[in-house]
Amino acid sequence: MKKILLITRPIAPPWDEASKNFAYYLARNLDTLEMHLLTKGILPELGKNIVQHPIYTSSQNDFTFSQKLRSLFFQFKNKNAFDVAHHFFTPTKLNSFFLKNFLKSKKTRTIQTVATLRQDLYSDEEIKKLMFGDIIITYSDYAKNKLNSLGFGNVKRVYPGIDIVEYKKAEKDSALMQKKNIGEKDFVINFTGEYTRLGAIDIVVDSFIEVAKKIPAAKLSMAARIKNEKDARKKTEVVKKLEENNLLEKVSFFDDGSYKMADVYNLCDVSLFPVSDMKGKFDIPLAVVEAMACEKPVILSDLPILSELSNGQNSVIIEKGNQAQLVAAVLDLYKSPEKRANIGQEARKFVEERFDIKKIAEIYKQTYEKM
């Protein structure tokens, strides 16, 4: 068996960070390889071919400097122990410097998965210096084409995968509905995103205020992580605005990591991702893919980087920052259950074709074995 090390944030609950979630499911679907994971504690559900290295002491909120040092020390200590080292993180000047100068091994081949290029932070020349993998894998054709234009020929686009058995259309969780004060006849609008990044939280809340005036049964599901103090302050602002509009009791917050996202998606009738930018976000946001897998109609903003998620039938596209269009799209879907169902079914087909973890794992298996 080839020994494959997946280098990620802590593989441990809460399951609210896309790269570690993807690595977790990838490892579970590669039973012919010896997969090594960096964890906090031991996960009992993993197969015999998976070796766990419990190097981390925390898995909550932001990936702190002390946890990064633990990862770097482990990599340095074991840099000749693996056939392939597969890095799942957005490259920075610092981590790329360490990997190029201290962690490179003649024995170990490297794969660098680049979930986003951060062109908002780096020039083309800086991006070129951030690349270190023997093979570079991008989540999108958008990023692959960019790296190709910069002269990289070792780039492969592989979409991130999700478990489409876990993420599927299912009955609403009655216990969760009761806990979150959601009724059978409520029209639930979901937002899975962030408080201080992506420029979406204000348009989501302001649109809900307008929608609630026209749909008395409207409820808002807020599955947004609180990663730091900025997020906490922004949530306080959101709560205050909802209180001022007498709508706080119509909003359910899912931000403590004690829930399964598939259950959250299956509570809702429509899911929103009306972001203004994708700075710091993966090119293929799993919040969109997972909702689609659960057959939910998703409303997306018209950012070029999101175009790979839409085929004209599997989602609703609105102009970036256009609150009137967002409100109109939600009202239109509310009035037409048949349209919601049709878009949801097309979304599910789209995910099955492109993002099924079993298909993605087979691509990675072939890639690992050829190295």
N, C-alpha and C positions, 0 to 999 in steps of 0.2 A: 504493500500500500504506500502510495505517495503521502507524505506528511504536508498538510496545508495549514498554515496559520492565518486566521482571519483577524486582522488588527482593527479593532473598533473601540468605541466607548464600552462601558461595562455591559456585557450580555446578562441582563437581570431586570426584574421589574423595577419601576413601572415601564410598560411597553409603549412608550410615547416618543421614541426617537427613531427616525426612519432607517438610518444606516444600520444600527444594531438590530432592529427588528428584521431587516432584510437578511443580514448575516445569520441570524438565528434560524430563520426558515431555510436558507440556503444550506446550512450545515445539516439540517435534519433530512434534507433530500439528496444527500450525497453519501450513501451508505457504503460505497465501494472505495472510499478514500478515508484516510485518517485525518479527521478535521480537528483543529485545535482552536478553542475559543478562550477569550479573555473575559473572565466573569467576576462578579461579586458573590461569593458563596458558591454553592454547588446546586445546579438545577437537576432534580432527580428524573425528569422526564426525557432526558436526552439519551440517544442510542449508544451502544458499546463502541462504535467507531469514533465517537466524539470525546476528545480529551479536554477537560476543563482546567483552566489555570486561574484560580481565584485570587488574582493579584490586586483587585480594586477593593477599596474600603467603603465606597459610596457610589450610588447610582442615581442620585436625585439631582434635579435641576441642571445647571450648567456644568460642563466638564471642567473641573477646577485644575489649577496648575499642579497641585500635589498628585492628582490622579494621572495627569499627563506624564509626570516624572516617573510614576510607577510603570506606565506603559513603555516609556523609552528605556528604562533600566532593564525591563524584561526582554525587550528586543535586543539590546546590546549584549546581555548575558547569553542569549540563545540564538545569536544571529547566524550560526552555522548548523542549527538543529533541524531546519525544515527544508523541504524541497522547493516550496513556494511560499512566499510571504505576500499576502493579499491585503492591501491597505484600503480601508473604507473611511476616508475622511476628506474634507475639503483641504487642499494643500495651502500652506502658508509659507512665508519666507523662512520662518524658524524651523518648522518641522521638516521642510524639504532640505534645509541646510544640514540638519542632523542626519537625515536618512542618506544623503549623498556622501557625507564625510565620515560618519561614524558607524552607521548601521548596514552599509552595503557589504555583501558577502559574495565571494566567487562561487560558493556552493549553492546559495539560495537565489532562485529567480524571483523577480518581483512583478506583481500586478498592482497597478494604481487605478482604483476606481474613482473617477472624477465626477461627482454628482452635480457640480456646478463650477463654472470657471471664475466667478466673481470679477467680471469685467468692469464692474463699478469700482473695484479697488485697485486692479492691476492693469498695467499697460501690456501690450502684446509681448514686448521683450521680457517683462517680468513674468508673464504667464509661461513663456518658454523656459525660464529658469526654474519654475516650480515643478516641472515635469521630471520624474525620476524613474518611472516604471519601465521594465523590459517590454511590458505590454500596458497600454493605457486603455482603459475601458470607460466610455462615457455612457450616461443614462439617456442621452438624446442625440438625434442626428444634428440638432442645432450646435451642440458642443463639439461633436465629431468633425463637422465641416469646418468649424473655427480652427481646431487643432491641425487639421489637414492643410488649411490655408497658411498656417504658421510653419509648415514644413515637416510635421510629424507624420510618418508613414506607419507607425506601429499602433494605430488607434482602431479600436473596435467598438461599435455601439451595441450594448446589451441593455435592454430595459430592465429595471428592477422588478422583481417578482413578488407576488403575494400568494398566500394560501387561499385559493378560491373555494376550498371546502369550508374553511372557517368564515371567509367573507362571502356570504351569499344571502339571498332573500330568505328571511325567516320571520316567524311570528314575533310580535312584540313581547318583550320580557315584562310580564305583569308586575313582578316585584319591583323592577326598576321604574315602571310607570307610576306605581303607587308612591315610591320613594321620592320621585321627582314631580309629583302632582300633575301627571299627564293623563288625560282621559282618552277613551277610545275614539271619540269624535273630534278631538283636537287636531288642528292642522299644524304639524310640527316642522319648523324651518331650522335646519342644522347649519352651524358654521364650525368647521374644524380648521383652525389656523393659529394665529399668534396675536398677542395683544399689541406689541410695539413694532413688529416688523411687518412688511408686505403691504402696509397702507390699506388694510381692509376693515379693521374693526369699527371705525367710525361710520363707514357707509353701510355696514351690516346693521349696526344698532339704529342709525337714523332711518334706514329703510324699514326696519321692523316697526318702528314707531308709526310710520305711515301705514304699513300693511295692517297693523292691529286696529286702526281706525275703521278699516273696511272689512276685516275678517275677525269677528269677535272670538272665534275659537282658535286664533293663531297663538302658537307658543314658539319660543326661541330656545334652541339647544345650543349652548356655547361650550364646545369641546376645545378650549384653547389652553395651552400650557402656561403656567407661571414659572418661568425659568430664573427670574432675577428680580431685583427691586423695581426696575422700570416696569416690568410686567405687572407687578403687584400694585404699583401706583396707577397704572392705566386701568386695571380692573376696578379700582376704587372710583375712578372717574366714570366708568361705564355704569357701575351700580348706582351712583348718584344721579346720572341722567335718567336711568330707568325708573328710579324712585320719583323723580320730578314729574315723570309722565305717567305715574301710577301703573307701571308695567312690570315691576320687579317680580311680582308673584307669577308672571307669565314666562319667566326665564329660568331655565335649568342650567346650572354650571357643572361641567364635567372637567375638573382640573386637579383632582387629587390622586389620579392614577389608580383608583380602586374599581375600575370598570373595564369591560372589554369593548373595544371600538366597534366591533361588529354589532353589538347590542345597541350602541348609540346610533349608528347609521340606521338600523332597522326600526328605531323609534320614529324616524323622521319621514316626511312626505317629499321633501325637497332639500338638497344640500347646496350650500353656497361656497364659491371660491372667487369672489370679485376683487382680486388683488390688484393693486396699482403698480407693484413692481415685484420682482422675484429675488431681490438682493439677499443673499445668504440662504435662500431656499433651494432645494434640489430642483433640477430642471423638470423632473417628473415627480410632482408632489403626490405622495401616496395617499394623502387625504382625499384626493380626487379619485384615484384609482380604486381605493377601498369602497368609497361610496358607490361608484359605478358597479362594482362587483356585487353589491347588495341591491342592485336594480333601482337605484335612486337617480332621478333626474338631477343633474348638476348644472348650476349656472356659473359660467366661467367668464372672466374678462378677456378681451381680445388681444392679449399680449402675444407677440410672435412666438415666444418661447413655449407657450401653452398650446400652440396649434397642433402639435403631435398628439394631443389628447382628444381632438375633436375630428369627427368625420362628416359633420353636417347633420347627423341623425341621432347621435348619442348624447347630446348635451344642448344647452342653450347658451348662446354667446351674446354678451352685452359689451358696450363700449366702456373702456376703462374709466372708472370714476363717475359714471353716469348713474346717479341715484334714481332718476325717473325711470330709466330703462330697467334697473334692477327691480324696482317696485312693480312695474308693469309685467315683468317676466314672472314674478312670484304670483301675482294675481291671475295671470293667464293660466298658469299651471294649477292653481287652486280651483279654477272654474272647470278644468278639463281633466278629470281622473284618467280618462282614456289616453290622453296625450302623455300624462305622467308615466303611465304604464308602458306605452310604446317606446318612449325615450329610455326608460329604465331597462327594458329588454334589449334594446340596441346597445346600451352601455355595457351590459353583462357580456354580450357576444364579443364586444370590442376587447374587454379585459381577458376573456378566455383565450382569444387569439394571440394577444401580445404580452400579457403579464402573468400568466399561470406559472407559479413557482416551479412546477415540475418541468416545464419546457425550458425555463431559464436555467434551472440547475443542470440540465443536460448540456446546454451551451457551455456553462462553466466547467463541467466535467471534462468535456472534450478539450477545452482550453488548458486546463491544468495538466491533462495527460500528454499534451503535445509539447509542453515546456521542458 
